[in-house]
Amino acid sequence: MIIPNQNESNLMELNISQNNDSEVFVYGKNIPSNFYRVVLAQVLVCIFLYVNFMMLFSFFRKEAFRQDTRYILFAHMLFIDTLVLIVTDLGMLLIYFCILVPGGYCIFFCTFMETLTNYTPLTLTAMCLERYVAICIPLRHAEISTVQRTLFGILFIWILGFFLNSTDLFIVLATQPESFYLESYICSYEMMLLYIWQTDLRSYICLVMFLAIFLFIVLTYIKIVYAARAASVEKTSASKARNTVFLHAVQLVLSLIVLICPFVETYLMEINFQIFSDVTPWK
């Protein structure tokens, strides 16, 4: 376990041994490259938060949007993306300034941050299902896709996303002594991976989820494309439908990439810990 020096608030050193040679990796706000990264990240986060808040404000301002299940799911996705921006940015700042957090708070913060990454692909899957009903079963769309069922679906997404990422939390709660929660650490999700098999299990869960959602998206959107072609009289309408479907498919694939991150992180950690820390500064 990595225990940083509490007397050095602006610098953290990590000593590891590779090939019988001792290497020292230094992180902190004294490194110029880290400073520019953090400044750039803050600018981008502010821009994205402004855009998200403006769209959320428009959603809550109009009654018609709040009664449309498609816009409700879209607003939920914006809300999740906003939380992801805020939480990951906070995690990055904690590491940049080497702020030590008690283990009891850190494990729940890391679990919440990790769980948020699952909500966007699950929400996009729900949006895909809603579009499938609207295009392939248009006569029953109003009956099936109601506001109440949409809210229930959002609740199900939150519950499912939590249970998919709660394994490590329960393991820590069941195995660690009271002193673990009182000590202070650099808040990183890796502190919750106490056993090697936890990393493998986390990777396999993400892989299964990635494949399941990807196959569901592919099959659903193939049916949507065929239904859009059959329902469209003009070629222009069919072309617009295909373009919309393609745009949503690209968005879903991009959101699903985060699910294979554990495999990439494990590979980088085995090769070079310095590279791992550079590409995952917020975890």
N, C-alpha and C positions, 0 to 999 in steps of 0.2 A: 504494500500500500504506500502511496506517495504522501509524505507528510511535509508540507512546505514550512519554511522558517517564518514564524509569525512576526519576527522583528523586521522583516523586509517586506514592506507593504507594496512596493512597486516592482519587485523582481522575484521570480521563482526559478529555482534550479532543479533539474531532474537528472540524477546520476543513474545510468544504466550500463550494463556490461554487454558488449557484443564482440564475439571472437576474441575473448580474453583481453580486450582493450577497453579501458574506461572512457566513456564519452559523456560530455556534459552538454545538455541542451538548456538554453536559457530562454525564458519567456517573460514578457512583462512590458510595461509601458516605456521602458528605456530603449527598446528596439525601434528604430525609425520606421521600418517596414510595417510593424504592427500598428503604429500610430496612423499611418496613411490608410491602412485597411479599415481601422475603426472609424476614421473620419468619413471615408467613402461609404461605409455601411450605414452610418447615421444619416447621411444625406439621402441615400436610397430608401431607407426605412421611413423617413419623414415624407418623402414623395408618395410612396405606396400607401402609407396610412392616410394621407390627405385624400387620395383618390378613393380608397375604400370607405372612408367616413362620408364623403360626398354621395357615393352611391347608396350607402345605408340610410343616409338622411332622406334621399329621394324615395327610397322604399317605404319608410315609415311615414312619410308625408302624404302619400296617396293611398286612399282606401282600396282602389282597384288592384294595386300591387299586392296588398296584404290578403286579398281574397283569391289570388291566383297561385295555385300550387307550384307552378314553374318558378315564379318570382320568389316564393317563400324559400324554396330550396336554394335558389341563387343567393338570396340574402344570407341564408345560413352558411353557405360556402364563403361569402365575403367576411362574415363574422369569424369563422374559423381561421381564415387567412390573416385577419387582423390580429387575432390572438397569437398565431404562430410568429408573426413579425415582432410583436411586443415581447413575447417570452424568450424567443431565441436571441433577440437583441439584448435583453437583460442578462441572459446567460453568457453571452460574449463579453459584455462589460464586466461582469463578475470575474471572469478569467483574465481579462486584460488588466484590470486593476488589482488582481490577485487578492480578492476579497474572500476571506474564509467564512464559510457558512456551517452552522451546526448540522451534523449528520441527519438529525430528525427532520429538519426543514428541507435539506438537500435532496433526500430520497423522494419526497413527495413532489418537489419542484421538477426533478428529472423525470419522474413518472408522468407528470402532467405534460411536460414538454414532448416526451416521446409519444404519448397518446395522441396529441394533437396532429401528429403527422399522418395518422390513419384516417382522420375525419374527412379530409378533403377528397381522397379517392372514393371513400364510401358515399359521400354526398354526391359526387359526380355519377356514381353508379345509380343512385336513386334518381337523379335527373335523367339519366339514360332510360331507366325503367318508365319514368313518367312520359317521356317522349315516345317510347314504344307503345304505350297505351293510347296516347293521343293520335298517333298515326296509323297503327295497326288495328286498334279497336276504338275508332272514333265515336261510335254510337253509345258506348258505355264509359267514355272518358269522364264525363261529369259525375257519373255514379261512383266510379272507382277512385278517381283522383279528387278527393275532398280535402278541405283544410284540416279537418280533424285527423284523418288518416295520415296526412303529411306530417303533422306535428308528432303523431305517434311514431312515424318512421324516423324522424329526427331523434326522438328519445331512444329508439332502438339503436341508431347509429352511435350515440354516445355510450350506451351500455356495452355494445359489441366492441367498440374501439378500446374501451377501458379494459375489458377482460382479455383482449388480445395482447395487451402490454402490461398486465398486472402480475405476471409470473415472477419477475425479478423482485418486485415490491414485496410480495408475500414471502419469498425466500429470505429476503433481508429481515423482515419482521419476525420470521420464525427462527432464524439462526443466530442473529447478532445480539450480543449482550447490551445492557443499558449504556455502557460507556461509549458504544459506537454512536449513539444518537446525541451524546453530549459533546464529543470531540468535534473540532472544526476542520473542514476540508475545502479544497478547491472543488467547486460543485461541477461534477462531470458524471455522465451516466455510467462511465466505466467503473466507478466506485461501487456500483450495485452488482457488477458481474464478479461474484465471489468465486465461482467455479468455472472451469473450462467448458463444461457441457452447457452452461448457461448461454455462452456466446453462440454455440452451435444451435441450441434450441431457438434462440432469438432469430438467427438467420433462417432456419427452416420455417418458422412461423411466417416470417415476412415473404419467403419464397412461395409458400402455399397460398397466402393471401394475394400475392402478385399474380400468380397463374390463374387463380379462381376469378378474380376481377377482370383480368385481361381476356380470358375466354368468354366470360359473360358479356363484356363490352363488344367483342368481335361478333359473336352470334347475334346479339340484339341489334347492333347497327347494320348488319347484313340484311336482317329482316326489315329494318326501317328503310333502307335504301330501296329494296324491292317493292315495298309498299308505297313509297313515295313515287317511284316510277309508274306503278300501276294506277295510282290515283291522279297523277298529273296529266292533264290533257295537252298542255303546251310543253315544249322542250325547255323553255326558259324556267318554268316552275320546277321541273324535275332537276334542272341544273342547280338552282338555288337550294333545293332540298339536299342534294348531294354535297354541296359546298358546306352547308350548315353541319351536316353529319360529320364530314371530314374534319372540320374545325373542332367539334366536340371530341372527336376521337383523338386528335393530336393533344388536346388539353388533358385528356384522361391518361394517355401514355406518359406525358411529362409528369403528371402527379403520381403515377405508379412507380416512376424511377426511384423515388425515395425509399420504396420498400426493399430494394436490393442494396441499399447503402450498407447494411451490416456486413455483407460479403466483402464489399470494397474496403470497409474499415478494418476488418479482420486481416485481409491480405496486406494492407499498408502497414498495420501495426507489426506484422511479422517481418516485413522487409526493413522498414525504417521508421522509428517512432517519431522522428523529427517531421517527416513528411505527413504522417498521420495527424500530428498536432496542428500542422499548417492548414490542412484541408478540413479539419473539424474543430475550429477554434471555439465553437459555441457549445460543445458537448462535454 
